[in-house]
Amino acid sequence: MIGRLFDAIVIGAGPAGSAAAVELARAGRDVALLDRQAFPRDKPCGDLIGARALALARDLGIDERIVAGYPRLAGALVTADGGSLDLTPATPTGRAVLRGTDARVIPRVVFDAAMVDAAVRAGASLRQVHVRSASLAAGGLRHVTGESDGGPVEMVARSVILAGGYGCRIMSDLSHPPRPGDPERGIAMRGYLRGVSSPSGRIVFSLDRWVLPGYGWIFPLPGGRANVGVGTLSRPGSDAKEHLRTLYDRYLHDRSSPAAAWLASAEPESAPRSWPLDLGPRRRRLIADGALVAGEAAALVGPLTGAGIAFALESGALAGERLARCLAAGDVSAAALVPYAENITRRVLPRLRCELWSQRFIGDPRRLQWVLNATRPLPPAAALGARLLLHLG
Ligand SMILES: Cc1cc2nc3c(=O)[nH]c(=O)nc-3n(C[C@H](O)[C@H](O)[C@H](O)COP(=O)(O)OP(=O)(O)OC[C@H]3O[C@@H](n4cnc5c(N)ncnc54)[C@H](O)[C@@H]3O)c2cc1C
């Protein structure tokens, strides 16, 4: 049975979907936020909420008491074969990198539930629905079908925002087949460990030769816990998952691993999980009549580090804002939604292209060595690079 007519249905309640739902609800719109999973839910991630991501989450109304449970990063240690860069407030470079930063490590199971809660407090209706299609129906309305625990679901709305994350291809008018020249896809594996002796609250970021063109990380959590993982590029046709597992095991257990010192007496809390990443910027349709796509469903993920939470929050908020204006004006045609696509092109894509360029450049051990040698006598350059790379600014 089709119930009430919503102004907007947001598909996916990750950071992109929650941000969009907050903006729509704040504008007084009747918005349904759908997710196939019940919250709180886990999402394989490094859990590094960069400074921009946290600032956006605050603007969107995240509960400050939840943020307060996770300390600010005390610094970062970047390791590479050619030496390491230790960023602590005790050194001028460290102070420059850390100035004003409020990046934190917050498990996604906590962060995403807090963002969903912000959307619900703003007035969005949250429902657990696995959406199968969101097609254009008579009168320009969007007809959404799916399943819930109670059986099949049919809903109707003036518009939809697709925010279903990696590989969410449920809308043919927004999907785009991969083309030659598109950025490579990524794949990453992470686990939670306890008994980790990370270097006094600093994150460890490993760019050693054998993990390139990927990287390894130790992101500390309170109580001696840490999110530990590796990410790499997933080349078509390769046994990417097996290679990833080997890299992960080596990063955790090999005595020559840059992580060995911190993980010697660590214990896994659960089996590690892997997840693909749609590393942008990819050519993708961002709008159609009565529809917009945001977050990783639009391949808005940093190709250098795989960081995507800030891009998801920003694009979700921009999509929600634009859609709210169009709903108020009574015109949700693709032509009316163009400013959203223009905003993404102007504000988000330059950063993604810059990261893509850096990935191609420093993913090669010789070039990385060159960068380290070149920046060592220039602390401000090292500081700027680390600030961008680690999403601290
Ligand atoms: C291992 C790993 C480590 C990472 N580390 C970091 C990091 O440290 N920092 C960072 O900034 N980024 C990181 N990223 C990237 C980050 O996780 C993503 O960019 C971010 O989650 C994208 O947010 P999103 O809202 O677009 O999608 P998601 O967070 O994937 O949310 C999508 C939601 O849509 C729901 N959904 C999907 N399909 C449907 C459907 N058909 N019907 C209903 N619901 C649906 C899903 O259940 C999910 O809740 C990492 C990624 C990986 C894989």
The ligand as a Gaussian input file, in Angstrom:
#p B3LYP/6-31G(d) Opt

LIG

0 1
 C       38.155000       0.289000       5.224000
 C       37.777000       1.724000       4.937000
 C       38.355000       2.728000       5.684000
 C       37.917000       4.052000       5.525000
 N       38.430000       4.988000       6.366000
 C       37.959000       6.256000       6.317000
 C       38.373000       7.202000       7.301000
 O       39.134000       6.889000       8.240000
 N       37.903000       8.475000       7.195000
 C       37.045000       8.851000       6.194000
 O       36.673000      10.044000       6.122000
 N       36.599000       7.943000       5.280000
 C       37.006000       6.651000       5.323000
 N       36.530000       5.729000       4.444000
 C       35.506000       6.130000       3.453000
 C       34.140000       6.262000       4.103000
 O       33.828000       5.083000       4.822000
 C       33.056000       6.516000       3.022000
 O       33.504000       7.482000       2.119000
 C       31.751000       6.994000       3.676000
 O       31.203000       5.960000       4.475000
 C       30.735000       7.384000       2.596000
 O       29.542000       7.792000       3.236000
 P       28.140000       7.590000       2.501000
 O       27.118000       8.160000       3.401000
 O       28.215000       8.091000       1.114000
 O       27.949000       6.015000       2.366000
 P       27.922000       4.894000       3.507000
 O       28.582000       5.327000       4.730000
 O       28.397000       3.650000       2.838000
 O       26.365000       4.757000       3.830000
 C       25.480000       4.231000       2.896000
 C       24.245000       3.695000       3.619000
 O       23.284000       3.315000       2.634000
 C       22.676000       2.102000       3.010000
 N       22.180000       1.457000       1.780000
 C       22.903000       1.004000       0.731000
 N       22.090000       0.504000      -0.219000
 C       20.830000       0.640000       0.254000
 C       19.545000       0.278000      -0.259000
 N       19.414000      -0.292000      -1.440000
 N       18.448000       0.556000       0.490000
 C       18.570000       1.175000       1.711000
 N       19.761000       1.500000       2.246000
 C       20.868000       1.253000       1.524000
 C       23.794000       1.332000       3.718000
 O       23.251000       0.378000       4.621000
 C       24.539000       2.453000       4.453000
 O       24.057000       2.649000       5.773000
 C       36.946000       4.390000       4.546000
 C       36.400000       3.385000       3.752000
 C       36.801000       2.056000       3.939000
 C       36.179000       0.992000       3.090000

